[in-house]
């Protein structure tokens, strides 16, 4: 009789995350270069209408904008940048300075470079 042990692949600290590949990438990209910029954009929180914001900081994995509306971490939102469709994100931070969000899908580096060059910080 053989021992029926289920072998699991080695874990790296993300055992309970539903979308493992993105979770790993977003954790790695938390230290990715953040770019200071000034992009006029629109934000829409789940179950609400859109409102204007200015994106002041962006990386491949997320953004920070001047949204002062109350939003709790975990709230789904959509950020619409000029010339680009709405990007789904999740609120990860909200305080008196604004709102930080993590993109559902990492930005393409070419897209990030486009906005960094077109909308430098003022």
N, C-alpha and C positions, 0 to 999 in steps of 0.2 A: 504494500500500500504506500502511495506517495503522499508526501506532505502537501496539502493544498493551501499554500500561503500566497496571498495576493500581493504581488510586488507593485509598489507605487514608485513613480519616478521621484527623484530627489526634489524636495521643495526648496523654495528660495524666499519664504516669508509671505507668500501671497496665496495661502491655501484656500481661503474662502472667497476670493474675488471671482465674479461671474465671467468676466471677459479678460482672461489671463493675459493674452498677448498685449492688449492695450494697457492693462494695469502695469505690467512690467515696463513698457515703453514710457508711460506717463511718469512713473516713479523715476526712471532714469533721466527723463527730460525736465524734471523739476529743477535740476541744476543746469539745464541748457541756458544758453545766453538769452537774457531778457533784453528787449530793445525798448528804449524810451522813444515814444512817438506821440502824435496827436492826430487821431483819425476820427472825423465825424462819422458816427454810426447810429444804428438803431438797435434797441434791445427789446425783447419781448419775454416776459416771464410766463410760465405755464398758466393758462387760464386768465390772461390779461391782454391788453392792447399794447402796441409798441410805443416806445418813447425814445427821444433822442439822448445819446450819450457821447462822450468823447473817450476813445480808447487811448490810454496813456502809456500802456506797457503791454508788450506781447512777446510770446515765445512760440515754439512749435506746439506746445501742450496747452497753453492757456493765455489769459489776458487779464488786465485790470482796467476798469473804467470808472467814470465819475457818477455811477448810478447810486443815488441816495435813497431810493425806494427800499422799503423793508423786504428783505429776501433772506430766508434761512438757508444754511448750507444743505445741499442735497436738492434744492429746487432746480427744476429743469428750466433752461432758458435758451433763447436763440439770439445770436448776435449777427446782424446784417451789416457787412462792411461795404463801402462803395464799390460797385462793379462785381459783387460776389453775392451768391445766394446766402440764405440764412444758415449759420453754422450752429449746430446743436452743442450745448455745453451744460455744465452743472455748476451751480454756485458753490464755491468752496470757502469763500470768505466774504464777510460783509461787515463794515465798520464805518466810522465817521469820515473816512477818506474815500470810500467808494466800495465797489464790488469786484471780487476776483472770481474768475471762472475757469474751469478745465474743459477743453474741447472734447467732445465725444470721440472724434477722430483727429489724430495729429495733423497739423497743417503740412502741406507740401512745402519744403524749404524755398522753392521758387516763389510761392505765394507770399510767404513771410518776407522774403527779400524785396519783393515788389512794394509791399506796404511800408517797409522800413525806408526805402529810397524815396518813395513818393510823399510820405507824411512824416518828415522828421519832427522831433520835439521842438516846441516853440519856446 
